[in-house]
Structure formats: structure tokens, C-alpha cells
Amino acid sequence: MNKLDAERQKEIQQAEELLFAGPQALGFAKGLFAGHFVSDWVMPYPRIPADQQDELDDTLTELRKFLDEHLDAAEIDRKADIPRSVIDGLGRVGVLGMTAPKEYGGRGFSQMANCKVLEEIGRRCASTSVFVNAHHSIGIRALLLFGTHEQKQKWLPKLVTGEQLGSFALTEKEAGSDAANVQMQARPSEDGSHFILNGEKRYITNAAIAHELTVMARTPVPGSDKTAVTAFLVTPDMPGFEMLEERMPKMGIRGTATGRFALRDVKVPKENILGPQGKGLKVALTVLDFGRTTFGACCTGAAKTCLELAVQHANTRKQFNKTLGNFHLVK
Ligand SMILES: Cc1cc2nc3c(=O)[nH]c(=O)nc-3n(C[C@H](O)[C@H](O)[C@H](O)COP(=O)(O)OP(=O)(O)OC[C@H]3O[C@@H](n4cnc5c(N)ncnc54)[C@H](O)[C@@H]3O)c2cc1C
């Protein structure tokens, strides 16, 4: 097999891993790539059902009040830290477990309703919105989507209130855009009771403040010499967990703790595997799909704030005895 064939073979294998074995439904965006514009899927634009809308409105009112009184975005940026009091307050409003089922202490909101919540936070503070996304939209998402009832019962109640925080650890030096190229290794113990994890992760939001991290590592594929990615629940109190850098310096979103850590012979019980063994890439990319919608909502909120401020400035700032908005260039 030449190099090109080998590369192609690897891509096919990765695609198969991503798609599991079952058929894939065509989504609206995927349809566009295939040249289909199926308007029925998006028009009329889906509305939040009336009973959920009332609950959402109440939550947004409570959230706005809390953010007005307690969130100081400039201070968060200056100090490069989100105060614990803000995190606790977000937990009280329910933001840290918005889409988690009520039986585990969450609010049971739809993804769409949660996007409205994230848009409101994104309007005010990029750091806080990224923090919430890292905790909820990707941090506990794998647990919500792929966790067993026992895993959810064990981990979720403290995570949805913010008493504990979550994080999602996929990225490594060699695995950025090329997410499938995870190098962290997870070797099964001889008695099969646990896996031994070794490797490093970087650029992980909340890594230094999280109590639970969803970590992607390579496990052997039984009966072959291949390896595949598996998702593990890791806690920082496991021996061998080493924080290399708690807060990597950043030019923006300075309030979030973007960390780098190593796992050195960390023993993780097999009960901490999330989703099927060897299907961690599917777990990771599905989780990220959810995150993309809420990250997008945050950006929508930020863009609305920018527009409002720009319009306000153009309508109040005067030069040459005219407000800026009266100049053709600005109109
Ligand atoms: C603030 C911050 C927070 C983060 N939080 C997390 C987190 O919580 N958890 C986590 O796992 N990761 C996190 N990440 C990592 C993030 O997911 C990666 O940065 C991202 O996957 C890109 O990887 P990279 O930085 O290594 O860039 P690279 O992969 O090196 O890419 C560099 C550039 O090359 C381009 N490029 C790469 N491949 C291609 C291609 N095939 N075709 C065309 N262009 C290409 C990219 O678009 C990019 O512009 C975070 C990153 C940042 C900056």
C-alpha cells in the first residue's frame, strides 16, 4: 500500500468510527452541502412551546437581574478570573445545569431555550459565556448524552448546581483541528478493572478548576494491533494527575482558566468509560456539535451588544455640529 492509499485507508477508518454502523439522517446543513435546500426543515422557524417559553422568560428575568447586579465583565477581564461568587450565582439561577434532566437536579430546558440563556450571557461577558459553555455545553455534555443512569446519578447532581465544575479535554499538541490524532494512551490493567492513562492535554478550558474532566485517550482495539479513541471520566484527585499550567495567558476571553495538564500512570476505573469503548471520537464530536450551537448563541449576543453600542455612539457623539450617524459614511 503506498502512502496515499494508507492515508485514505486511515480516513475511511476514522469516518467509519465516526458514523458507527447505523444509517445517518440527513440534516439541514448537511443537505446544503449535498445541494438540497429543504425549507420544511427550518421554516417556519421552530418556536419554543408556550409552556417552556413562560419558564424561559422567568429564568431570563432572574438571570438578567443577577448579571446586572453581580457581573462585572471589565473586572473579570482585568483580573483574568471569574469570581467564585459569580459561578455560585449562575448555579443558583440554574445556568450550570440548564439542559440536564430534572431527575438529576437540572432544569430540563431544550437546547434552543438554553441558547437564549447563553445569548444573554454572551451579550455581557465573553469569559463568562465561554466558562459556562466549557462546563455545560461540552463539559457535562458527554455525561448527558452518553452516560449510563448510574454514571449520571453519581456525577450530575453536584455538577448541575456548580458545586462541582466540568471540563472537556480533547486537544493535545498533535491533536488540534486533527481531533482524531489523539496521542494520550489508555492501557488496560491486567485484571481489566481499570485503564492506565498517560499523555498531555492543552488549551483545556476550566481544567484547573474542574472536578470532573471528560478525557479522550487511545485504547487498544481487542483482537488487532490498532487503537481507537475512548472517552473517560477523570478527576483531578486521581494520583498522577499533574496540572502543568493552570491559566495559559491569552489575548482575549482572559477570565477563563485555559489549562495544560499531564496524566502520568493515572488509574481510571473501567466504570468511568463514557459511551462505547473505542467510540470516543464519536462521543467527542457529537458533544462539540452541541457546543457549537451555544457558542454561536454567545457570539450572537456579543454581536448584538456591539451593534447597540455602535448605534448609540453614532447617535450621540458629535463632530462638526452633527452626530456621527448623520455622516453618509456612517449611515
Ligand atoms: C481559548 C481556547 C479554549 C479552548 N478550550 C478547549 C477545551 O475546553 N477543550 C478542548 O479540547 N480544546 C479546547 N481548545 C482547543 C481548540 O479546540 C483548538 O485550538 C482547535 O481545535 C484548533 O486546534 P489548534 O489550535 O491546534 O490549531 P491547528 O489545528 O494547528 O490549526 C491552525 C490553523 O490551521 C487551519 N487548519 C487546520 N487544518 C486545516 C485544514 N484541514 N484545512 C484548512 N485549514 C486548516 C485552522 O483553521 C487554523 O486556522 C481551546 C482553544 C482555545 C484557544
The ligand as a Gaussian input file, in Angstrom:
#p B3LYP/6-31G(d) Opt

LIG

0 1
 C       -9.485000      29.857000      24.357000
 C       -9.472000      28.413000      23.954000
 C      -10.194000      27.481000      24.676000
 C      -10.176000      26.140000      24.313000
 N      -10.875000      25.227000      25.066000
 C      -10.783000      23.911000      24.765000
 C      -11.419000      22.932000      25.590000
 O      -12.112000      23.257000      26.566000
 N      -11.252000      21.628000      25.280000
 C      -10.512000      21.219000      24.202000
 O      -10.395000      20.017000      23.985000
 N       -9.906000      22.121000      23.394000
 C      -10.022000      23.449000      23.651000
 N       -9.399000      24.375000      22.847000
 C       -8.621000      23.916000      21.713000
 C       -9.296000      24.162000      20.382000
 O      -10.329000      23.253000      20.200000
 C       -8.186000      24.054000      19.348000
 O       -7.439000      25.229000      19.462000
 C       -8.715000      23.862000      17.967000
 O       -9.155000      22.540000      17.825000
 C       -7.669000      24.174000      16.897000
 O       -6.507000      23.465000      17.132000
 P       -5.084000      24.195000      17.109000
 O       -5.169000      25.384000      17.999000
 O       -4.061000      23.171000      17.411000
 O       -4.932000      24.753000      15.630000
 P       -4.373000      23.976000      14.357000
 O       -5.046000      22.658000      14.231000
 O       -2.891000      23.996000      14.381000
 O       -4.890000      24.909000      13.200000
 C       -4.252000      26.152000      12.904000
 C       -4.908000      26.784000      11.719000
 O       -4.825000      25.919000      10.593000
 C       -6.113000      25.752000       9.999000
 N       -6.291000      24.374000       9.531000
 C       -6.047000      23.247000      10.225000
 N       -6.380000      22.180000       9.495000
 C       -6.855000      22.639000       8.318000
 C       -7.398000      22.022000       7.152000
 N       -7.532000      20.692000       7.064000
 N       -7.794000      22.813000       6.135000
 C       -7.687000      24.157000       6.224000
 N       -7.213000      24.801000       7.308000
 C       -6.798000      24.047000       8.338000
 C       -7.100000      26.039000      11.144000
 O       -8.317000      26.529000      10.651000
 C       -6.383000      27.067000      11.953000
 O       -6.673000      28.366000      11.496000
 C       -9.421000      25.726000      23.183000
 C       -8.703000      26.674000      22.442000
 C       -8.722000      27.992000      22.816000
 C       -7.920000      28.976000      22.006000

